Amino acid sequence: MTIYFYQVDQPYGVFSNFSPHPITLDGYRWPTVEHYYQAQKFVGTRDAALVAKIRELPHPMLAAQTGRNPRYQRRPDWEQVKCNVMLKAVQCKFFSHPELAQMLLQTGTAALVENSPIDTYWGCGPNGTGCNHLGQILMQVRQELASCPAHPLLNH
Ligand SMILES: Nc1nc(O)c(N)c(N[C@@H]2O[C@H](COP(=O)(O)O)[C@@H](O)[C@H]2O)n1
């Protein structure tokens, strides 16, 4: 079985990085995983002031648009670190929201696929053959949750 997700207001939309579930990482509260992920592109660069600005943006799409704006300088190691940045943020989301952890665990062994019509890295892209790295990360986090059902954050 395969579970597809993409838009927040559609089935399994809570698996999207745009879902309105705050995370606390690096000493700050971020409105969504997307806010955190996009802000990390600018850590240590001449555009580092964007990190705090992105954190304050009112919608994850604005965070994504800012993070993708080619006029801003990304950190040079972004391609090397972006998967670990995403993993850290997605772990934080699911380990700090017990109701989301339960929803993820309830998917059992189903394949999880970000059904993005444009993104062949994080999603499956327009013809379904993309790398689906976000789905892979969600399945990894699901395995981690299953391995520690007594985690205190899941016992609220
Ligand atoms: N819900 C949603 N809407 C979009 O328009 C999207 N592109 C995505 N995908 C997410 O975008 C992030 C990747 O951004 P970069 O291309 O690396 O700037 C990542 O969080 C995808 O899951 N989702």
Ligand as a Chemical Component Dictionary entry (heavy atoms), coordinates in Angstrom:
data_LIG
# 
_chem_comp.id                   LIG 
_chem_comp.type                 NON-POLYMER 
_chem_comp.pdbx_formal_charge   0 
_chem_comp.three_letter_code    LIG 
# 
loop_
_chem_comp_atom.comp_id 
_chem_comp_atom.atom_id 
_chem_comp_atom.alt_atom_id 
_chem_comp_atom.type_symbol 
_chem_comp_atom.charge 
_chem_comp_atom.model_Cartn_x 
_chem_comp_atom.model_Cartn_y 
_chem_comp_atom.model_Cartn_z 
_chem_comp_atom.pdbx_ordinal 
LIG N1 N1 N 0 2.992  21.709 0.293  1  
LIG C1 C1 C 0 4.052  21.983 -0.517 2  
LIG N2 N2 N 0 3.923  22.932 -1.439 3  
LIG C2 C2 C 0 4.957  23.173 -2.232 4  
LIG O1 O1 O 0 4.843  24.114 -3.161 5  
LIG C3 C3 C 0 6.147  22.429 -2.104 6  
LIG N3 N3 N 0 7.210  22.671 -2.940 7  
LIG C4 C4 C 0 6.213  21.442 -1.136 8  
LIG N4 N4 N 0 7.334  20.669 -0.961 9  
LIG C5 C5 C 0 8.273  20.990 0.032  10 
LIG O2 O2 O 0 9.134  22.018 -0.399 11 
LIG C6 C6 C 0 10.340 21.898 0.335  12 
LIG C7 C7 C 0 11.532 21.855 -0.574 13 
LIG O3 O3 O 0 11.945 23.148 -0.791 14 
LIG P1 P1 P 0 13.254 23.468 -1.667 15 
LIG O4 O4 O 0 12.890 23.107 -3.072 16 
LIG O5 O5 O 0 14.373 22.637 -1.140 17 
LIG O6 O6 O 0 13.435 24.914 -1.457 18 
LIG C8 C8 C 0 10.278 20.604 1.101  19 
LIG O7 O7 O 0 9.843  20.866 2.425  20 
LIG C9 C9 C 0 9.203  19.858 0.358  21 
LIG O8 O8 O 0 8.611  18.900 1.210  22 
LIG N5 N5 N 0 5.151  21.222 -0.350 23 
# 
loop_
_chem_comp_bond.comp_id 
_chem_comp_bond.atom_id_1 
_chem_comp_bond.atom_id_2 
_chem_comp_bond.value_order 
_chem_comp_bond.pdbx_ordinal 
LIG N1 C1 SING 1  
LIG C1 N2 SING 2  
LIG C1 N5 DOUB 3  
LIG N2 C2 DOUB 4  
LIG C2 O1 SING 5  
LIG C2 C3 SING 6  
LIG C3 N3 SING 7  
LIG C3 C4 DOUB 8  
LIG C4 N4 SING 9  
LIG C4 N5 SING 10 
LIG N4 C5 SING 11 
LIG C5 O2 SING 12 
LIG C5 C9 SING 13 
LIG O2 C6 SING 14 
LIG C6 C7 SING 15 
LIG C6 C8 SING 16 
LIG C7 O3 SING 17 
LIG O3 P1 SING 18 
LIG P1 O4 DOUB 19 
LIG P1 O5 SING 20 
LIG P1 O6 SING 21 
LIG C8 O7 SING 22 
LIG C8 C9 SING 23 
LIG C9 O8 SING 24 
# 
